[in-house]
Amino acid sequence: MSDSTLKLIGKRIRDLRKERGLSQEQLGELANLNYTYIGGVERAETNISVLNLAKIASALNVGVYELFSYTRLSNQTKGKSHDMEQIIDLLLSINPKEVRKAKNILMEVFDKN
């Protein structure tokens, strides 16, 4: 997997974990994985296996496919400029309120309201 794919999957796992009010330790226990491993996956420091993806998906009560919902962005930017990947990386690094603000600014700048 590419680094951007690992970031997207890690971000998705983090978002789902937080939506459920789980700590990394709690998710690790539910998935029968060490919490440090969960942290590494969320920070895209660990190349996660399919079996561990399935364990995490099960612990989060979602289908494995739902862990890949962010990867659609990665596939759509393939072959496009490096600027697009930098924008996505920036958006992945900020909180949801800031993402909404960035979206509103882009909508205004490009007259997409």
N, C-alpha and C positions, 0 to 999 in steps of 0.2 A: 504494500500500500504506500502511496505517496505521503509525504509529510502533511500536505493539506487535507488529505482524506483522513489521516489519523486525527488531525485537529478537529475536523468536522464531527467525526464519530465521538471523540472525547467530549466535545462540547455538548453533543446530543445526550450522551450518558449523564453528564453533569446536570443538564437542564431537567431531564426526567427524574434524576435522583432528588434534586432540590424540590421539584414539583410535589414529590411524595413525602417531603419532609425528612428524608433519610440523610444520615451522615455517611461519609465514606466507610466508616467502621461498620455501620449497620448494613449497608449494601454489601460489603464484603462478607459479612456473616450470612446474609440471605443467599448470596451467590456461591458460598463456600470458597471464597478467594480472600487473600490477605488485603487489608485496607490500603497498604502501601502500593499494591498492584493496581487497585482501583484508582488511586491518585495518579499513578504513572500513566494509566490509560487516559484519564481525563486531561492530563497535561500533554498528551501525545508523545510521551517519552517511551512508551511501550508499544511494540507491534503486537496487538492483540490477536489471539487465535480465534477461529470460528467457534470452537467448543466453548471458549470463555465468553465470547459474544452471546452465545446461547444461554449460558449460565446467568449472565447479567440481565439479558432480556427477560428471562424467567423470573428473576428476583424483582424486576421492575414491573412484572405483569404486562409485558408488551411482546409483540412478535419481533423476531430478529429484524425483520424488514424495517420496523419503526426506528431502529438505531441508525439506519442509513438515510433517513429523511433529509438530512443536511447534505448528503453526498450528491444530491441532484445539482446543487449549486456548483460543486466541483466539476461535474461532467459538463455543465453548460458553459463553463469558462475555459474549457480545454481549447487550446489553440488561440486564445485571445491574449491580449496584452498582459504584461507583468503588473501593470497598474491595477487591473481587475483583481488579481490575486492579493495584492496589497490591501485593497479596499475590503475584501472579504476577511482577511486576517485581522484588520483593524476592527471590523464589526464583531468578529468572534471574541475580541478581547475586551469589549465594553459591556456594560449592563443593559438590560432590556429597555430601560427608560432612555438611555443614550442612543440605542439603536433606533427607537421610535423617532427621536429628535433628528437623527441623521436622515432617516427616511423622509421626514417632513421637509427637511432642507432640500433634499434631492428632488422631491416632487415639485417644490416651489421653483427651484432653479430650472428644471426641465419642463415646467408648465404641464404637469401630469395630474393636476387636481381634479 
